[in-house]
């Protein structure tokens, strides 16, 4: 399994409890990740060739990476096709705007940066790897990330924290820092409290859309869906 998400950890736990041999691969970009049950490997494979070689004794490949880990998903598609390994992508649903939301959807981090009005006070919740797109923006940033980014905007405060965050804490964060716009990726899942807090305060949100998945990919939305496909010997039912 290609992991790194809460869903990947839950799936590893569920499968291990059923006696399925699970190896989760982590990219290694976070220094102290939350480790799943089962075997764990850390670091890249060296592209499609390396991942294909690693699939020699694998019955099923599950891509449970972050929705924005587009390159890893492309490599998974190529390796699975080359080796004939059954594979499936586990992707939690993205967020949907509701009454009161003031969302602007954009296709990239660069478009998000270009959409920020001069002088804005921004909660930047796009992860440490995306901060570089905002270094030249005329705004003040509260940059929230799990680990320190390589670069920061000139006017920025860094907040190192790991979610998910409680709604009351997100309310206090927006109020205490006088945030006027929230910038986030459409990651989906349990990190939506910042969006709810923004809605309550009528604060606009710039939401970066997910990258497109490879054509023909088999996508499921929940851990239950994956468990239902895998029998005790680890062979895909589908």
Residue frames relative to the residue before (quaternion, step in Angstrom):
aa qw qx qy qz dx dy dz
X 1.0000 0.0000 0.0000 0.0000 0.00 0.00 0.00
X 0.2986 -0.6982 0.6228 0.1883 3.53 -1.09 0.84
X 0.0683 -0.8734 0.4810 -0.0333 3.54 -0.29 1.30
X 0.2906 0.7671 -0.5530 0.1458 3.50 -1.24 -0.61
X 0.6873 0.4285 -0.2757 0.5177 3.59 1.28 -0.02
X 0.6525 -0.4920 0.3921 0.4223 3.55 -1.29 0.24
X 0.6319 0.5350 -0.3320 0.4520 3.58 1.04 -0.75
X 0.6302 0.5301 -0.3360 0.4572 3.58 1.03 -0.73
X 0.6558 0.5003 -0.3158 0.4689 3.59 0.97 -0.82
X 0.6496 0.5080 -0.3207 0.4660 3.57 0.97 -0.81
X 0.6600 0.5086 -0.3122 0.4564 3.57 0.94 -0.87
X 0.6382 0.5229 -0.3324 0.4570 3.59 0.93 -0.84
X 0.6542 0.5125 -0.3087 0.4626 3.58 0.98 -0.84
X 0.6682 0.5046 -0.3019 0.4558 3.57 0.92 -0.92
X 0.6976 0.4707 -0.2820 0.4608 3.58 0.86 -0.91
X 0.6352 0.5259 -0.3341 0.4563 3.57 0.97 -0.81
X 0.6408 0.5274 -0.3207 0.4565 3.59 1.04 -0.77
X 0.6872 0.4555 -0.2700 0.4974 3.57 1.21 -0.52
X 0.5795 -0.6196 0.3619 0.3864 3.57 1.28 0.10
X 0.4670 0.6622 -0.4538 0.3709 3.57 1.24 0.28
X 0.3959 -0.7080 0.5315 0.2440 3.60 -0.88 0.91
X 0.0133 -0.8205 0.5680 -0.0630 3.57 -0.54 1.22
X 0.0493 -0.7513 0.6570 0.0370 3.53 -1.03 0.89
X 0.1532 -0.7913 0.5888 0.0605 3.57 -0.70 1.10
X 0.2149 -0.7661 0.5964 0.1063 3.55 -0.91 0.98
X 0.1242 -0.7815 0.6100 0.0409 3.56 -0.87 1.06
X 0.5488 -0.6536 0.4135 0.3172 3.56 -0.99 0.83
X 0.4062 -0.7371 0.4574 0.2872 3.59 1.11 -0.58
X 0.4556 0.7047 -0.4418 0.3170 3.60 1.22 0.24
X 0.6912 0.3794 -0.2610 0.5569 3.57 1.25 -0.39
X 0.4580 -0.7375 0.4272 0.2525 3.56 -0.70 1.09
X 0.8000 0.1468 -0.0683 0.5778 3.60 1.02 -0.72
X 0.0087 0.8439 -0.5360 0.0215 3.60 0.50 1.14
X 0.5085 -0.5788 0.5244 0.3625 3.52 -1.32 0.29
X 0.2760 -0.8096 0.4998 0.1359 3.57 -0.47 1.20
X 0.3944 -0.7150 0.5252 0.2397 3.58 -1.01 0.78
X 0.6108 -0.4964 0.4472 0.4249 3.55 -1.34 0.04
X 0.7007 0.4439 -0.3389 0.4441 3.54 -1.25 0.40
X 0.7074 -0.4212 0.3390 0.4553 3.54 -1.30 -0.28
X 0.1324 -0.7846 0.6034 0.0526 3.56 -1.13 0.69
X 0.0583 -0.7474 0.6601 0.0482 3.55 -1.08 0.83
X 0.1941 -0.7910 0.5744 0.0825 3.56 -1.09 0.70
X 0.6997 0.4396 -0.3499 0.4413 3.55 -1.04 0.85
X 0.6230 -0.5743 0.3943 0.3557 3.54 -1.27 0.40
X 0.5037 -0.6507 0.4892 0.2890 3.52 -1.36 0.19
X 0.4905 -0.6392 0.4539 0.3806 3.58 1.18 -0.39
X 0.7349 -0.4258 0.2340 0.4732 3.57 0.98 0.81
X 0.7881 -0.3223 0.2378 0.4675 3.53 -1.35 -0.23
X 0.6376 0.5455 -0.3406 0.4241 3.61 0.91 -0.85
X 0.6922 0.4817 -0.2838 0.4564 3.56 0.86 -0.95
X 0.6585 0.4927 -0.3140 0.4744 3.57 0.97 -0.80
X 0.6241 0.5356 -0.3438 0.4533 3.59 0.98 -0.76
X 0.6489 0.5139 -0.3168 0.4631 3.58 0.98 -0.81
X 0.6656 0.5142 -0.2974 0.4519 3.57 1.05 -0.75
X 0.6484 0.5382 -0.3147 0.4368 3.60 1.22 -0.33
X 0.3265 0.7882 -0.4782 0.2083 3.60 1.26 0.08
X 0.8132 0.1970 -0.0904 0.5401 3.60 0.86 -0.91
X 0.4804 0.6572 -0.4302 0.3902 3.55 1.18 0.64
X 0.3358 -0.7559 0.5314 0.1830 3.57 -0.89 0.95
X 0.7952 0.0448 0.0127 0.6045 3.58 1.03 -0.80
X 0.1879 -0.7527 0.6208 0.1126 3.57 -1.04 0.85
X 0.0871 -0.7804 0.6187 0.0229 3.56 -0.79 1.08
X 0.1845 -0.7543 0.6218 0.1012 3.55 -0.80 1.05
X 0.0812 0.7902 -0.5974 0.1096 3.55 -0.34 1.32
X 0.2668 0.7795 -0.5157 0.2350 3.55 1.04 0.81
X 0.6980 -0.4363 0.3549 0.4433 3.54 -1.36 0.09
X 0.5930 -0.6006 0.3919 0.3662 3.63 -1.00 0.70
X 0.7139 0.4268 -0.2649 0.4880 3.61 1.16 -0.40
X 0.4943 0.6342 -0.4410 0.3987 3.60 1.25 0.26
X 0.0233 -0.8739 0.4855 0.0031 3.56 0.80 1.08
X 0.6582 0.5213 -0.3330 0.4291 3.60 0.89 -0.83
X 0.6502 0.5109 -0.3281 0.4567 3.58 0.94 -0.81
X 0.6512 0.5072 -0.3195 0.4655 3.59 0.99 -0.78
X 0.6197 0.5248 -0.3410 0.4735 3.59 1.05 -0.69
X 0.6532 0.5022 -0.3140 0.4718 3.58 0.98 -0.82
X 0.6290 0.5333 -0.3333 0.4570 3.58 1.02 -0.77
X 0.6420 0.5221 -0.3226 0.4594 3.57 0.96 -0.86
X 0.6833 0.4893 -0.2901 0.4577 3.57 0.90 -0.92
X 0.6833 0.4884 -0.2958 0.4551 3.59 0.89 -0.89
X 0.6483 0.5142 -0.3207 0.4609 3.58 0.98 -0.83
X 0.6544 0.5046 -0.3148 0.4670 3.59 0.98 -0.83
X 0.6652 0.5180 -0.3068 0.4418 3.58 0.96 -0.86
X 0.7780 0.3606 -0.1740 0.4841 3.58 0.93 -0.88
X 0.4295 -0.7050 0.4615 0.3247 3.58 1.22 -0.31
X 0.3859 0.7321 -0.4741 0.3008 3.58 1.23 0.42
X 0.4413 -0.6597 0.5225 0.3117 3.63 -0.83 0.85
X 0.0592 0.8100 -0.5813 0.0497 3.58 -0.92 0.86
X 0.0880 -0.7803 0.6191 0.0135 3.50 -1.20 0.63
X 0.3089 -0.7362 0.5751 0.1783 3.56 -1.13 0.69
X 0.1952 -0.7544 0.6190 0.0983 3.53 -0.89 1.04
X 0.1050 0.8003 -0.5771 0.1239 3.58 -0.46 1.23
X 0.3563 -0.7084 0.5653 0.2273 3.55 -0.70 1.05
X 0.5766 -0.6023 0.4125 0.3669 3.61 -1.04 0.66
X 0.4880 -0.6348 0.5125 0.3100 3.53 -1.20 0.54
X 0.6171 -0.5574 0.4123 0.3722 3.53 -1.33 0.10
X 0.2093 -0.7557 0.6098 0.1150 3.56 -1.22 0.61
X 0.4549 -0.6949 0.4878 0.2686 3.56 -0.82 0.99
X 0.1460 -0.7830 0.6005 0.0708 3.53 -1.12 0.77
X 0.7529 -0.3567 0.2668 0.4845 3.58 -1.27 -0.09
X 0.7911 0.2961 -0.2381 0.4794 3.55 -0.88 0.98
X 0.5675 0.5864 -0.3942 0.4226 3.58 1.20 -0.30
X 0.1587 -0.7655 0.6191 0.0750 3.56 -1.07 0.84
X 0.1413 0.8318 -0.5134 0.1565 3.53 0.51 1.26
X 0.0967 -0.7212 0.6791 0.0967 3.49 -1.27 0.63
X 0.2118 -0.7835 0.5734 0.1113 3.57 -0.62 1.11
X 0.0448 -0.7880 0.6139 -0.0140 3.55 -0.98 0.94
X 0.5239 -0.6878 0.4095 0.2910 3.61 -1.09 0.62
X 0.8199 0.1454 -0.0465 0.5517 3.62 1.12 -0.36
X 0.6447 -0.5004 0.4075 0.4097 3.55 -1.30 0.23
X 0.6303 0.5388 -0.3319 0.4498 3.57 1.03 -0.76
X 0.6523 0.4873 -0.3137 0.4885 3.58 1.04 -0.73
X 0.6050 0.5405 -0.3551 0.4645 3.58 1.09 -0.64
X 0.6487 0.5196 -0.3163 0.4573 3.58 0.94 -0.88
X 0.6799 0.4976 -0.2858 0.4565 3.56 0.97 -0.88
X 0.6622 0.5255 -0.2989 0.4427 3.59 1.20 -0.44
X 0.5621 0.6145 -0.3855 0.3971 3.60 1.24 -0.18
X 0.3969 -0.7284 0.5091 0.2298 3.57 -0.75 1.04
X 0.5803 -0.5836 0.4276 0.3740 3.62 -1.04 0.68
X 0.8108 0.2740 -0.2112 0.4722 3.54 -1.01 0.85
X 0.4372 0.7081 -0.4593 0.3108 3.58 1.23 0.01
X 0.2838 -0.6918 0.6284 0.2143 3.53 -1.35 0.36
X 0.1173 -0.8692 0.4786 -0.0413 3.51 -0.22 1.40
X 0.2244 -0.6764 0.6783 0.1790 3.52 -1.13 0.77
X 0.1055 -0.8009 0.5891 0.0203 3.57 -0.46 1.25
X 0.0579 0.8155 -0.5641 0.1163 3.55 -0.32 1.31
X 0.3450 0.7605 -0.4715 0.2834 3.55 0.84 1.06
X 0.5934 -0.5552 0.3806 0.4413 3.60 1.24 0.01
X 0.6378 -0.5895 0.3410 0.3598 3.55 -1.12 0.63
X 0.6576 0.5399 -0.3318 0.4074 3.60 1.03 -0.64
X 0.7022 0.4817 -0.2772 0.4449 3.58 1.16 -0.39
X 0.4594 0.7295 -0.4291 0.2696 3.57 1.27 -0.17
X 0.5841 0.6304 -0.3676 0.3555 3.59 1.04 -0.70
X 0.6071 0.5738 -0.3561 0.4187 3.59 1.12 -0.55
X 0.7375 0.4412 -0.2127 0.4650 3.60 1.20 -0.44
X 0.4124 0.7625 -0.4435 0.2279 3.60 1.24 -0.04
X 0.7533 0.3852 -0.2168 0.4870 3.61 1.05 -0.61
X 0.4624 0.6895 -0.4421 0.3397 3.59 1.26 0.16
X 0.4062 -0.7077 0.5328 0.2243 3.57 -1.00 0.94
X 0.4971 0.6067 -0.4620 0.4140 3.56 0.25 1.32
X 0.4148 -0.6435 0.5640 0.3095 3.54 -1.36 0.15
X 0.1599 -0.8214 0.5461 0.0387 3.57 -0.90 0.97
X 0.1704 -0.6719 0.7055 0.1477 3.48 -1.25 0.71
X 0.1254 -0.8176 0.5614 0.0259 3.56 -0.25 1.31
X 0.0624 -0.8023 0.5936 0.0070 3.56 -0.55 1.16
X 0.1609 0.7768 -0.5860 0.1652 3.54 -0.76 1.11
X 0.5793 -0.5746 0.4409 0.3740 3.56 -1.25 0.34
X 0.7946 0.0849 -0.0252 0.6007 3.57 1.05 -0.82
X 0.6632 -0.5447 0.3472 0.3779 3.56 -1.22 0.53
X 0.4080 -0.7055 0.5204 0.2549 3.63 -0.81 0.95
X 0.6061 -0.5591 0.4240 0.3745 3.55 -1.26 0.40
X 0.7892 0.1003 -0.0402 0.6046 3.59 1.11 -0.69
X 0.1475 -0.7607 0.6228 0.1080 3.53 -1.32 0.40
X 0.5603 -0.5528 0.4727 0.3962 3.60 -1.16 0.42
X 0.6604 -0.5344 0.3557 0.3895 3.56 -1.20 0.55
X 0.7647 0.2246 -0.1273 0.5904 3.58 1.00 -0.83
X 0.3591 0.7339 -0.4892 0.3050 3.54 -0.01 1.29
X 0.1824 -0.7089 0.6663 0.1422 3.49 -1.36 0.50
X 0.2709 -0.7733 0.5555 0.1420 3.58 -0.87 0.95
X 0.0711 -0.7734 0.6297 0.0129 3.54 -0.92 1.00
X 0.1565 -0.7899 0.5889 0.0697 3.59 -0.46 1.20
X 0.2650 0.7484 -0.5559 0.2462 3.56 -0.52 1.21
X 0.2584 -0.7512 0.5902 0.1433 3.54 -1.20 0.61
X 0.3294 -0.7609 0.5292 0.1805 3.56 -0.78 1.04
X 0.5295 0.0094 -0.7934 -0.3001 1.45 -2.49 -0.29
X 0.3676 -0.7380 0.5376 0.1767 3.55 -1.26 0.61
X 0.5188 -0.6415 0.4741 0.3075 3.53 -1.11 0.74
X 0.6147 -0.5785 0.3935 0.3642 3.55 -1.12 0.71
X 0.6532 0.5180 -0.3275 0.4447 3.60 0.89 -0.85
X 0.6443 0.5115 -0.3217 0.4687 3.59 1.04 -0.72
X 0.6503 0.5067 -0.3199 0.4669 3.58 1.02 -0.75
X 0.6024 0.5435 -0.3526 0.4663 3.58 1.05 -0.70
X 0.6797 0.4909 -0.2851 0.4645 3.56 0.89 -0.99
X 0.6323 0.5410 -0.3303 0.4453 3.58 1.03 -0.77
X 0.6800 0.4799 -0.2933 0.4703 3.59 0.86 -0.92
X 0.6788 0.4866 -0.2925 0.4656 3.56 0.94 -0.86
X 0.7014 0.5061 -0.2799 0.4166 3.55 0.80 -1.01
X 0.7514 0.3431 -0.1949 0.5289 3.58 1.12 -0.64
X 0.3968 -0.7532 0.4503 0.2693 3.58 1.31 0.23
X 0.1192 0.8315 -0.5272 0.1280 3.54 0.94 0.98
X 0.1803 -0.7989 0.5682 0.0800 3.57 -0.97 0.92
X 0.7861 0.0640 -0.0695 0.6109 3.61 1.26 -0.16
X 0.2293 -0.7478 0.6104 0.1252 3.54 -1.13 0.78
X 0.1026 -0.7703 0.6272 0.0526 3.57 -1.00 0.90
X 0.1343 0.7940 -0.5750 0.1448 3.57 -0.70 1.09
X 0.4511 -0.6223 0.5547 0.3187 3.51 -1.37 0.22
X 0.4870 -0.6460 0.4953 0.3165 3.57 -1.15 0.59
X 0.0221 0.8459 -0.5289 0.0645 3.54 0.48 1.26
X 0.3250 -0.7365 0.5247 0.2767 3.58 1.08 -0.63
X 0.6566 0.5563 -0.3575 0.3628 3.53 -1.30 -0.20
X 0.7991 -0.3876 0.2512 0.3848 3.49 -1.38 -0.40
X 0.5660 0.6074 -0.3925 0.3958 3.61 1.18 0.28
X 0.4114 0.7563 -0.4304 0.2712 3.57 1.21 0.41
X 0.4171 0.7294 -0.4738 0.2636 3.64 1.19 -0.12
X 0.6183 0.5457 -0.3535 0.4416 3.60 1.02 -0.69
X 0.6502 0.5105 -0.3157 0.4658 3.58 1.08 -0.69
X 0.6295 0.5187 -0.3271 0.4771 3.57 1.06 -0.72
X 0.6558 0.5052 -0.3078 0.4691 3.57 0.95 -0.89
X 0.6410 0.5145 -0.3216 0.4700 3.58 1.03 -0.76
X 0.6294 0.5337 -0.3333 0.4559 3.58 0.99 -0.80
X 0.6541 0.5310 -0.3122 0.4390 3.57 0.90 -0.92
X 0.7499 0.3719 -0.1938 0.5117 3.58 1.11 -0.71
X 0.4121 -0.7253 0.4483 0.3212 3.57 1.32 0.10
X 0.3336 0.7275 -0.5158 0.3055 3.56 1.05 0.85
X 0.4348 -0.7042 0.4882 0.2770 3.61 -0.80 0.90
X 0.2049 -0.7600 0.6103 0.0899 3.54 -1.21 0.72
X 0.1787 -0.7320 0.6477 0.1125 3.55 -1.01 0.91
X 0.0692 -0.8309 0.5512 -0.0318 3.54 -0.42 1.28
X 0.2951 -0.7626 0.5548 0.1536 3.56 -0.72 1.13
X 0.4075 -0.7287 0.5008 0.2281 3.57 -0.74 1.08
X 0.5716 -0.5941 0.4518 0.3410 3.54 -1.25 0.53
X 0.5115 -0.6023 0.4945 0.3621 3.58 -1.15 0.48
X 0.5735 -0.6031 0.4304 0.3494 3.55 -1.16 0.61
X 0.4360 -0.6746 0.5323 0.2674 3.55 -1.16 0.67
X 0.6226 -0.5266 0.4020 0.4165 3.62 -1.17 0.39
X 0.5987 -0.5839 0.4108 0.3631 3.56 -1.12 0.66
X 0.8427 0.2334 -0.1730 0.4532 3.53 -1.11 0.79
X 0.4164 0.7266 -0.4678 0.2823 3.59 1.22 0.12
X 0.3893 -0.6906 0.5635 0.2323 3.55 -1.15 0.75
X 0.0213 -0.8278 0.5585 -0.0486 3.59 -0.36 1.26
X 0.0384 -0.7625 0.6454 0.0252 3.55 -1.04 0.87
X 0.4444 -0.7551 0.4440 0.1873 3.52 -1.13 0.72
X 0.8066 0.2332 -0.1248 0.5286 3.63 1.12 -0.25
X 0.6288 -0.5288 0.4180 0.3875 3.52 -1.29 0.42
X 0.6042 0.5699 -0.3575 0.4272 3.59 0.99 -0.77
X 0.6352 0.5428 -0.3304 0.4389 3.58 0.98 -0.85
X 0.6682 0.4886 -0.3022 0.4728 3.58 1.00 -0.82
X 0.6443 0.5254 -0.3255 0.4504 3.59 0.88 -0.91
X 0.6515 0.5314 -0.3150 0.4404 3.59 0.98 -0.83
X 0.6823 0.4963 -0.2828 0.4563 3.60 1.17 -0.50
X 0.7322 0.4294 -0.2168 0.4821 3.56 1.17 -0.45
X 0.2842 -0.7604 0.5659 0.1444 3.56 -0.76 1.12
X 0.7313 -0.4670 0.2577 0.4251 3.62 -1.18 0.35
X 0.6934 0.4506 -0.3112 0.4683 3.64 1.04 -0.52
X 0.5890 -0.6344 0.3502 0.3577 3.59 1.29 0.24
X 0.5448 0.6138 -0.4088 0.3991 3.61 1.22 0.25
X 0.5021 -0.6777 0.4457 0.2999 3.58 -0.82 0.97
X 0.4194 -0.6897 0.5317 0.2564 3.54 -1.04 0.81
X 0.7273 0.4404 -0.2449 0.4660 3.58 1.08 -0.63
